[in-house]
Amino acid sequence: MSEFAVLQWLIISTLFFVVPFWRIFGRAGFKPALSWIALIPGGILILLWILAFAKWPILAETEIKKE
């Protein structure tokens, strides 16, 4: 594999993992930059734990608007 092919795979894998988490975190009210954690080994599991157990800021905003 040439150096260019390795670079292509790195770019594709970055887009494949970071972009979906970027959108999810943005819609949930978190800072989208947290999605870069997906690039470290085990980072996807960390992100899933954050999403599963943290209080979502966007839900707090919608509850305030309802009152």
Residue pairs with C-beta under 8 A, 6 or more apart in sequence:
14 39
17 35
17 38
17 39
17 44
18 35
18 36
18 38
18 39
19 35
21 34
21 35
21 37
21 38
21 44
21 47
22 32
22 35
23 32
24 35
24 51
25 31
25 32
25 34
25 35
25 51
26 32
27 58
28 51
28 56
28 57
28 58
29 56
29 57
29 58
29 59
29 60
29 61
30 50
30 54
30 56
30 57
34 47
34 50
35 47
37 43
37 46
37 47
38 44
38 47
